[in-house]
Amino acid sequence: MQALCRSPHSWRFRFEFGFADDMMEGKTKYPDLQVVYKREWQPRKSGRNTGKLCPHYHFMAYGPGWTDERYAEMFTQVALKWVAYTKTEEVGKALAVIMHRKSFGFLRENDRYVTYFAKYVSKKSTIEGEGIGRFWGMIGPVEQAEGEEQKVTDGETVELKRFLRRHLHSTQKRKKRLKDGSVIMVRPKRRYEKSLRNPRFEGFVARR
């Protein structure tokens, strides 16, 4: 999360890969490419392994001065190698999934996808109640910007804390759906709001 907050640029391209069904059963060309990735486990939505938990990867890439055509070329090369490395016997099916238009796309300035990416990097995954931890990393010379300190007055600090408490309160879940389909009311978590009320609280980390 902190690494994404310190990025001096907006990520320009995204793509997602997964493994083919039969795999679940049984950088020299781009030296300036910067990549962050994460793995998550999700139930397979179709195919022979429908319902089984399978690994799914998300990537964000940035190339200094790259054109859209270069991003597209890089993605195509990586996608072909990905399928080849999996040794799947269903090459056509795997390529159809990996090259589907929903599996990649260009990112806008301050795209919401980056927030989604950071949110799930910070979460721990579980399989049948057992935690499997977090899995994410960086590839290439990923830049890290220096932090910027913004001085505020005591009055501005109070107003900012009040604003953030209201915002956190508005985003807390108050309903929970049970396995039988019923919905119950739950008490929102207040751990962040308590931190904001602490007089020794010194600052905030914010993403651009």
Secondary structure as a PSIPRED ss2 file (coil, helix, strand):
# PSIPRED VFORMAT (PSIPRED V4.0)

   1 M C   1.000  0.000  0.000
   2 Q H   0.000  1.000  0.000
   3 A H   0.000  1.000  0.000
   4 L H   0.000  1.000  0.000
   5 C H   0.000  1.000  0.000
   6 R C   1.000  0.000  0.000
   7 S C   1.000  0.000  0.000
   8 P C   1.000  0.000  0.000
   9 H C   1.000  0.000  0.000
  10 S C   1.000  0.000  0.000
  11 W C   1.000  0.000  0.000
  12 R C   1.000  0.000  0.000
  13 F E   0.000  0.000  1.000
  14 R E   0.000  0.000  1.000
  15 F E   0.000  0.000  1.000
  16 E E   0.000  0.000  1.000
  17 F E   0.000  0.000  1.000
  18 G E   0.000  0.000  1.000
  19 F C   1.000  0.000  0.000
  20 A C   1.000  0.000  0.000
  21 D H   0.000  1.000  0.000
  22 D H   0.000  1.000  0.000
  23 M H   0.000  1.000  0.000
  24 M H   0.000  1.000  0.000
  25 E C   1.000  0.000  0.000
  26 G C   1.000  0.000  0.000
  27 K C   1.000  0.000  0.000
  28 T C   1.000  0.000  0.000
  29 K C   1.000  0.000  0.000
  30 Y C   1.000  0.000  0.000
  31 P C   1.000  0.000  0.000
  32 D C   1.000  0.000  0.000
  33 L C   1.000  0.000  0.000
  34 Q E   0.000  0.000  1.000
  35 V E   0.000  0.000  1.000
  36 V E   0.000  0.000  1.000
  37 Y E   0.000  0.000  1.000
  38 K E   0.000  0.000  1.000
  39 R E   0.000  0.000  1.000
  40 E E   0.000  0.000  1.000
  41 W E   0.000  0.000  1.000
  42 Q E   0.000  0.000  1.000
  43 P E   0.000  0.000  1.000
  44 R C   1.000  0.000  0.000
  45 K C   1.000  0.000  0.000
  46 S C   1.000  0.000  0.000
  47 G C   1.000  0.000  0.000
  48 R C   1.000  0.000  0.000
  49 N C   1.000  0.000  0.000
  50 T C   1.000  0.000  0.000
  51 G C   1.000  0.000  0.000
  52 K C   1.000  0.000  0.000
  53 L E   0.000  0.000  1.000
  54 C E   0.000  0.000  1.000
  55 P E   0.000  0.000  1.000
  56 H E   0.000  0.000  1.000
  57 Y E   0.000  0.000  1.000
  58 H E   0.000  0.000  1.000
  59 F E   0.000  0.000  1.000
  60 M E   0.000  0.000  1.000
  61 A E   0.000  0.000  1.000
  62 Y E   0.000  0.000  1.000
  63 G C   1.000  0.000  0.000
  64 P C   1.000  0.000  0.000
  65 G C   1.000  0.000  0.000
  66 W C   1.000  0.000  0.000
  67 T C   1.000  0.000  0.000
  68 D H   0.000  1.000  0.000
  69 E H   0.000  1.000  0.000
  70 R H   0.000  1.000  0.000
  71 Y H   0.000  1.000  0.000
  72 A H   0.000  1.000  0.000
  73 E H   0.000  1.000  0.000
  74 M H   0.000  1.000  0.000
  75 F H   0.000  1.000  0.000
  76 T H   0.000  1.000  0.000
  77 Q H   0.000  1.000  0.000
  78 V H   0.000  1.000  0.000
  79 A H   0.000  1.000  0.000
  80 L H   0.000  1.000  0.000
  81 K H   0.000  1.000  0.000
  82 W H   0.000  1.000  0.000
  83 V H   0.000  1.000  0.000
  84 A H   0.000  1.000  0.000
  85 Y H   0.000  1.000  0.000
  86 T H   0.000  1.000  0.000
  87 K C   1.000  0.000  0.000
  88 T C   1.000  0.000  0.000
  89 E C   1.000  0.000  0.000
  90 E C   1.000  0.000  0.000
  91 V H   0.000  1.000  0.000
  92 G H   0.000  1.000  0.000
  93 K H   0.000  1.000  0.000
  94 A H   0.000  1.000  0.000
  95 L H   0.000  1.000  0.000
  96 A H   0.000  1.000  0.000
  97 V H   0.000  1.000  0.000
  98 I H   0.000  1.000  0.000
  99 M C   1.000  0.000  0.000
 100 H C   1.000  0.000  0.000
 101 R H   0.000  1.000  0.000
 102 K H   0.000  1.000  0.000
 103 S H   0.000  1.000  0.000
 104 F E   0.000  0.000  1.000
 105 G E   0.000  0.000  1.000
 106 F E   0.000  0.000  1.000
 107 L C   1.000  0.000  0.000
 108 R C   1.000  0.000  0.000
 109 E C   1.000  0.000  0.000
 110 N C   1.000  0.000  0.000
 111 D C   1.000  0.000  0.000
 112 R H   0.000  1.000  0.000
 113 Y H   0.000  1.000  0.000
 114 V H   0.000  1.000  0.000
 115 T H   0.000  1.000  0.000
 116 Y H   0.000  1.000  0.000
 117 F H   0.000  1.000  0.000
 118 A H   0.000  1.000  0.000
 119 K H   0.000  1.000  0.000
 120 Y H   0.000  1.000  0.000
 121 V H   0.000  1.000  0.000
 122 S C   1.000  0.000  0.000
 123 K C   1.000  0.000  0.000
 124 K C   1.000  0.000  0.000
 125 S E   0.000  0.000  1.000
 126 T E   0.000  0.000  1.000
 127 I E   0.000  0.000  1.000
 128 E C   1.000  0.000  0.000
 129 G C   1.000  0.000  0.000
 130 E E   0.000  0.000  1.000
 131 G E   0.000  0.000  1.000
 132 I E   0.000  0.000  1.000
 133 G E   0.000  0.000  1.000
 134 R C   1.000  0.000  0.000
 135 F C   1.000  0.000  0.000
 136 W E   0.000  0.000  1.000
 137 G E   0.000  0.000  1.000
 138 M E   0.000  0.000  1.000
 139 I E   0.000  0.000  1.000
 140 G C   1.000  0.000  0.000
 141 P C   1.000  0.000  0.000
 142 V C   1.000  0.000  0.000
 143 E C   1.000  0.000  0.000
 144 Q C   1.000  0.000  0.000
 145 A C   1.000  0.000  0.000
 146 E C   1.000  0.000  0.000
 147 G C   1.000  0.000  0.000
 148 E C   1.000  0.000  0.000
 149 E C   1.000  0.000  0.000
 150 Q C   1.000  0.000  0.000
 151 K C   1.000  0.000  0.000
 152 V C   1.000  0.000  0.000
 153 T C   1.000  0.000  0.000
 154 D H   0.000  1.000  0.000
 155 G H   0.000  1.000  0.000
 156 E H   0.000  1.000  0.000
 157 T H   0.000  1.000  0.000
 158 V H   0.000  1.000  0.000
 159 E H   0.000  1.000  0.000
 160 L H   0.000  1.000  0.000
 161 K H   0.000  1.000  0.000
 162 R H   0.000  1.000  0.000
 163 F H   0.000  1.000  0.000
 164 L H   0.000  1.000  0.000
 165 R H   0.000  1.000  0.000
 166 R H   0.000  1.000  0.000
 167 H H   0.000  1.000  0.000
 168 L H   0.000  1.000  0.000
 169 H H   0.000  1.000  0.000
 170 S H   0.000  1.000  0.000
 171 T H   0.000  1.000  0.000
 172 Q C   1.000  0.000  0.000
 173 K C   1.000  0.000  0.000
 174 R C   1.000  0.000  0.000
 175 K E   0.000  0.000  1.000
 176 K E   0.000  0.000  1.000
 177 R E   0.000  0.000  1.000
 178 L C   1.000  0.000  0.000
 179 K C   1.000  0.000  0.000
 180 D C   1.000  0.000  0.000
 181 G C   1.000  0.000  0.000
 182 S C   1.000  0.000  0.000
 183 V E   0.000  0.000  1.000
 184 I E   0.000  0.000  1.000
 185 M E   0.000  0.000  1.000
 186 V C   1.000  0.000  0.000
 187 R C   1.000  0.000  0.000
 188 P C   1.000  0.000  0.000
 189 K C   1.000  0.000  0.000
 190 R C   1.000  0.000  0.000
 191 R H   0.000  1.000  0.000
 192 Y H   0.000  1.000  0.000
 193 E H   0.000  1.000  0.000
 194 K H   0.000  1.000  0.000
 195 S H   0.000  1.000  0.000
 196 L H   0.000  1.000  0.000
 197 R H   0.000  1.000  0.000
 198 N C   1.000  0.000  0.000
 199 P C   1.000  0.000  0.000
 200 R C   1.000  0.000  0.000
 201 F C   1.000  0.000  0.000
 202 E C   1.000  0.000  0.000
 203 G C   1.000  0.000  0.000
 204 F C   1.000  0.000  0.000
 205 V C   1.000  0.000  0.000
 206 A C   1.000  0.000  0.000
 207 R C   1.000  0.000  0.000
 208 R C   1.000  0.000  0.000
